[in-house]
Amino acid sequence: MKREIAISYNWQCEALEGEIPFCLAEVLEEHAYDRVFQMLKDGFTSGELCCNANIEIEGKNTPEDGWECRGWWEKREVCL
């Protein structure tokens, strides 16, 4: 038996108007991995992502509570 499993996720940060700079993308990627793997262990196959990242972004005024980003992830399986 051969099985292919794919995890996809997306993030949106309204305060940045759709542009997520690399420094924030790295933080969001790490957060997504941690959250997705924990939820997979708990038996979920999809779910919400939420992260408030307190990092400086050049040319932007960092909100007091950090950059609020939200997203969604899902797992897909294909038996080959």
Secondary structure in CASP SS format (residue, H / E / C, confidence):
PFRMAT SS
TARGET T0000
AUTHOR 0000-0000-0000
METHOD secondary structure of the structure
MODEL  1
M C 1.00
K C 1.00
R E 1.00
E E 1.00
I E 1.00
A E 1.00
I E 1.00
S E 1.00
Y E 1.00
N E 1.00
W E 1.00
Q E 1.00
C C 1.00
E H 1.00
A H 1.00
L H 1.00
E C 1.00
G C 1.00
E C 1.00
I C 1.00
P C 1.00
F H 1.00
C H 1.00
L H 1.00
A H 1.00
E H 1.00
V H 1.00
L H 1.00
E H 1.00
E H 1.00
H H 1.00
A H 1.00
Y H 1.00
D H 1.00
R H 1.00
V H 1.00
F H 1.00
Q H 1.00
M H 1.00
L H 1.00
K H 1.00
D C 1.00
G C 1.00
F C 1.00
T C 1.00
S E 1.00
G E 1.00
E E 1.00
L E 1.00
C E 1.00
C E 1.00
N E 1.00
A E 1.00
N C 1.00
I C 1.00
E C 1.00
I C 1.00
E C 1.00
G C 1.00
K C 1.00
N C 1.00
T C 1.00
P C 1.00
E C 1.00
D C 1.00
G C 1.00
W E 1.00
E E 1.00
C E 1.00
R E 1.00
G E 1.00
W E 1.00
W E 1.00
E E 1.00
K E 1.00
R E 1.00
E E 1.00
V E 1.00
C E 1.00
L C 1.00
END
